[in-house]
Amino acid sequence: EAGRAEQPAHTVQLSEYYLGKYPVTNAQYLTFLRATGRVIPPPPTALSAHPLLPVVNVTWDDAADFCRWLSAATSRAFRLPTEAEWEKAARGTDARLYPWGNEPPDPSRLNFQASGVGDTVAVGQYPTGASPYGALDMAGNVSEWVADWYDAAYYAVSPLLNPLGPDHTGCPEGDCRPLRGGNWNGRVEETTTSVRLFYGPNESRDAFGMRCAQTP
């Protein structure tokens, strides 16, 4: 059963956009660090040794800055996806519980707590867990920052067209941003296409990563 923050179920309309097929990798993030002189995230991140692992230990600001840098470096409009964009890419239009459908999660489809891996794995290792649009790792591996502020009550007032999230955070303990998709240490219930995790924008964990969206 969906939690309060995932209700009410509602339909929205989104303008055309693109979303990265994979989470941002260590190799991609290392290019950003070298270009900008930013500090490498804390251990256990080993950017040069594991280039195809999803980058972790990034804050919301780190994630947003990477997408902005990529936009400037390529002259293309990259940014963090909105929650609505992330969820549409993960679940399609048929209200599926997981990116692959409604069958329960198992270790052949994603890297989550029950897989027993105990860490991230290289992106793209679970083709049978792909979303309807071909996006991979949208369940498990790393939880992904999205652009919005977090408010558990937002869905009750969400606009029909291109929702951008609330104007300010709804977290009683202070500012917070959503993360989507569960992660390598996530429980079954944290791997659905609708689950909404949330943390302060300055927090980082060894299970927090991101992927970028692009406006055509």
Summary of the structure (lengths in Angstrom):
residues: 216
radius of gyration: 16.1
end to end distance: 35.7
largest distance: 45.4
contacts: 703
relative contact order: 0.24
helix: 23%
strand: 12%
